[in-house]
């Protein structure tokens, strides 16, 4: 099995709508026009939080962008806390650097640092993934800290993939997103979208011949008498 590159994506989180809008304008200015903003109705980071059922809509909507599930969980948490996600899709190779800089230099958030802050508060990415790896006690503690009904934090009814199980993820959808650490920064995450490609290997003709005859043909009998 092989994989075919289907496009490059750059994403970043912002705390205010003004910063997110400036990033969108900057992307358009450098020639990147396939740009999507999530959280347009938010009031700003930590200004308000939505109820968990609605936030699951954020998580599911991000599936269309083929982010790895842990990254989707982080983006969903940022949106839940009132932030904004700006995503540039299908970025041409000659615009990689400009697209990344447009997101990196206009107020984007260090998401790795934010994730550490959230974990210190008891956040667990499994809450958004909805997998069966989240222990009930942990979900109850998270719900109590958020002031919501623990019943609303139950995992979605679907099997969990083993951590790092690339094959299982592909079997659910032939397209996957792989985070590219080389092109990303502390504030901008870069992804390569890949598609599964089934390559049919041609039969080795020489292995199917014996002394110049196809193996499908009956052997030649010689009568030495």
Secondary structure as the mmCIF struct_conf table of DSSP 4:
data_model
#
loop_
_struct_conf.conf_type_id
_struct_conf.id
_struct_conf.beg_label_comp_id
_struct_conf.beg_label_asym_id
_struct_conf.beg_label_seq_id
_struct_conf.end_label_comp_id
_struct_conf.end_label_asym_id
_struct_conf.end_label_seq_id
STRN STRN1 UNK A 2 UNK A 14
BEND BEND1 UNK A 15 UNK A 16
HELX_RH_AL_P HELX_RH_AL_P1 UNK A 17 UNK A 29
TURN_TY1_P TURN_TY1_P1 UNK A 30 UNK A 31
STRN STRN2 UNK A 35 UNK A 38
TURN_TY1_P TURN_TY1_P2 UNK A 40 UNK A 41
BEND BEND2 UNK A 44 UNK A 44
TURN_TY1_P TURN_TY1_P3 UNK A 45 UNK A 47
HELX_RH_AL_P HELX_RH_AL_P2 UNK A 52 UNK A 61
HELX_RH_3T_P HELX_RH_3T_P1 UNK A 62 UNK A 65
TURN_TY1_P TURN_TY1_P4 UNK A 66 UNK A 66
HELX_RH_AL_P HELX_RH_AL_P3 UNK A 69 UNK A 80
TURN_TY1_P TURN_TY1_P5 UNK A 81 UNK A 82
STRN STRN3 UNK A 84 UNK A 88
BEND BEND3 UNK A 90 UNK A 90
HELX_RH_3T_P HELX_RH_3T_P2 UNK A 93 UNK A 95
HELX_RH_AL_P HELX_RH_AL_P4 UNK A 96 UNK A 104
TURN_TY1_P TURN_TY1_P6 UNK A 105 UNK A 107
STRN STRN4 UNK A 108 UNK A 108
HELX_RH_AL_P HELX_RH_AL_P5 UNK A 111 UNK A 120
TURN_TY1_P TURN_TY1_P7 UNK A 121 UNK A 122
TURN_TY1_P TURN_TY1_P8 UNK A 125 UNK A 125
HELX_RH_AL_P HELX_RH_AL_P6 UNK A 126 UNK A 129
TURN_TY1_P TURN_TY1_P9 UNK A 130 UNK A 130
TURN_TY1_P TURN_TY1_P10 UNK A 132 UNK A 133
BEND BEND4 UNK A 134 UNK A 134
HELX_RH_AL_P HELX_RH_AL_P7 UNK A 136 UNK A 146
TURN_TY1_P TURN_TY1_P11 UNK A 147 UNK A 147
BEND BEND5 UNK A 148 UNK A 148
HELX_RH_3T_P HELX_RH_3T_P3 UNK A 150 UNK A 153
HELX_LH_PP_P HELX_LH_PP_P1 UNK A 154 UNK A 156
BEND BEND6 UNK A 157 UNK A 158
HELX_LH_PP_P HELX_LH_PP_P2 UNK A 159 UNK A 162
TURN_TY1_P TURN_TY1_P12 UNK A 163 UNK A 164
HELX_RH_AL_P HELX_RH_AL_P8 UNK A 166 UNK A 172
BEND BEND7 UNK A 174 UNK A 174
STRN STRN5 UNK A 175 UNK A 179
TURN_TY1_P TURN_TY1_P13 UNK A 181 UNK A 183
BEND BEND8 UNK A 186 UNK A 187
STRN STRN6 UNK A 189 UNK A 197
HELX_LH_PP_P HELX_LH_PP_P3 UNK A 198 UNK A 203
HELX_RH_3T_P HELX_RH_3T_P4 UNK A 205 UNK A 208
STRN STRN7 UNK A 209 UNK A 210
TURN_TY1_P TURN_TY1_P14 UNK A 211 UNK A 212
STRN STRN8 UNK A 213 UNK A 214
TURN_TY1_P TURN_TY1_P15 UNK A 215 UNK A 216
BEND BEND9 UNK A 217 UNK A 217
HELX_LH_PP_P HELX_LH_PP_P4 UNK A 218 UNK A 221
#
